[in-house]
């Protein structure tokens, strides 16, 4: 399997950024599940509290799992798409739909997605203007990842306890340098702890 066929997805998996980066982003991303060849990322919008869940394949940028579909990005517009699930005979190639042509991706949804969930692997044989792409994905852990995404990608209990302990340390560090009124005002404006820290430069927040 050649990893070069995939178009990288820019995903940040760190829960903390530098003060400079924090000025431009109010979103945090955390890996909440690792299962087999898959992991699930929980994205939180700090200001609105909105949560988004996505699954990804270990070592392969461009493969994104959602609760009802798998999306595999390609370096160009697909011309024909062949699939093989596990040890079953390869399916006859099909033409891409309009969305697949427009996005440069193979989308496995509906019956294909259900078959995916029952299989141990899936192999793609995709013809594009740049040549052929033949990725094979191992599906161990996929169902656990789908279950997590469908449940709203909950944070594991141990991570919740660790985050609460860290938050207490942050609160203490901020309180030593910033007034409670100032902290409350900045939080009302949607600033996270790192951005508040930049407004109180003497405060050094505990790192993970």
N, C-alpha and C positions, 0 to 999 in steps of 0.2 A: 504493500500500500504506500503510495507516494503522498507525503503530506503537502507537497508544493502545489497541489491542485486546489487547495482551499484558499479562500480570501480571508485574511485575518479579521476577526471581530475585536474591536477595541473595548475590552472589559477590564475594569480595575477591580482587583479582588481584595485590596487592602481596606481595612475599616478606618484607618487614619491616614490623612494626607498632611503635607507640610502646610504651615500657615499661609504661604503664598497660594498654594493650590486651593486651600479652603476658601479663599476669597472668591474663587470662580465656581465652586461646586458646593451644593448643599445636599448632595446625595451620598449615601454610604452603601457599600456592597459587601456582603459577607457570604462565604461558603457555609451553608447550613447542613449539607449532606454530601457524603462521598459514598458511592455504592458501585462496586465493580468498576466499570470503565466510565462511569458518569458522575457528575457532581452538579449540585443545585446551588444557584446564586440567588440570594434575597437582596433586592435593591429597595432602599428606603429613601423617600423624599423627606428631608428634614423638616421643611416648612409645613407641608401638607399632611405628612404621615402616610402618604400613599405607598403601597407595597407592590412590587412586581417580582415575579418568580420566573426563572429560566433555567433550563438544564443545558449542560455542555459535555462534550466528549473529551476524555483525557487525551491531551497531546494533539488534538486536532482543532485548530481554529476554523471557524466557518460551519461547525455543526451545532445547531441549536435545537433543543428539545422544549416543546411546550406541552400543555396538558392534553392536547388532542392532535398534535402533529409533530413531525420531525422535518427540519429544514436544513438542507445541505447546500451551502454556497459553492459556486463554481467560478472559474476565471473568465467565463464568457457565456453567451446565450446558449442554452442547451438546444440541440437539434433533435435528438432522440434519447429516450430513457429506457434502459433495460434494468430489471430487478431480479435478484435471486435471494430468496429467504432460506437460510439454513442450507440443508442438503437437497432441497426441492429443485426440480429442473428450472433453468432460467426462464423467465417470462419473455414473451415476444416484446420487442421494443415498442414503446408508445411515443406518441408525439407529446411535447410539453404543452401545458395549457398557457393561456395568455399571461397569467400571473408569473408562472415559472420563466417564461421568455423575458418578461419585463424585469424581473428581479435577478435573473441569472442564478436560479436556485432550483433544486429538486425538492418538492414538497410531498411528503408521505402523510396522507390524512385519510379519514374514513376507513374503508375496508383494508387499505394498505397499512394504516397505522395499527389496526387491530391485529393484522397478521404479524406486524413487527413485534408486538407485545407478546406474541406466542412463539417467537423464534429465538434462536441462539445467536444468529448473525444475519446481516443483510449485506449483499454486494450490489453495487451500482455499476452499470456500464453505460456511460453517458458520452454521447458524441457532441462536441462543441466546435466552433470555428477554429479553436486553438488545437484541436486534436481530441483524444479520448481520455476520459477520467474514469478510473476503476477503483474507487475506494471500497474497502470492506470494513464494516463496523461490528464489533463484538457487542452483544446486547445484554450481557450480564449486568445487572443493576439498573437496567432501564425502567422496569416496572416500579422499583422503589423510588426512583427519581420522579416518575409520573405521579405516583401517589403523593409525594411531598409537594409537588407543584400544585396538584389539585386541591390539597389541603391548605394552601396559602403559604407554603414553605416555612413551617414553624421553626423557630430557633430551638435547638436542643436545650434541655433543662440545665445541663452543666454549663453551657455557654451563657445562659441567662444569668446564672449565679455569678459567674466570673465577670460578666458585664456590669452587674449591679455593684459588685465590689469595686471595680475600676471606676464606676461613676461616682461612688462615694469619695474616692481619692481625688477625682477631678473637682467635685464640688468643694472639697476642703481647700484644694490649691487655689481655686478661683476666689473663694471667700476670703482668703488671706490677702488678696491683692485688689479685688473689686468690691464695690459696695453692693449689698443685696438689691437695692433699687436699680443700680446700673445693670446688673446681671439680668434682672427681670425685664427691664426695658429692651435689652438687646435680644432676649429670647422672644419677646413679643414681635420683634422685627424679623424673626425667622433665622437668627444667627445660631449656629451650633457652637459647641464648646471651643473648638479650635479658632473660630472667628472671634469669639469673645476674648479668647486668649490674646489674639492680635491687637485687640483694643486695650488690653491690660498686659503690656509686654513683659512685665516682671513676673507674671505668673507662669510657672513651668508645669504643664499638665503631666501627670504620670503617663508613661507610654505602656504599651502592651508588653 
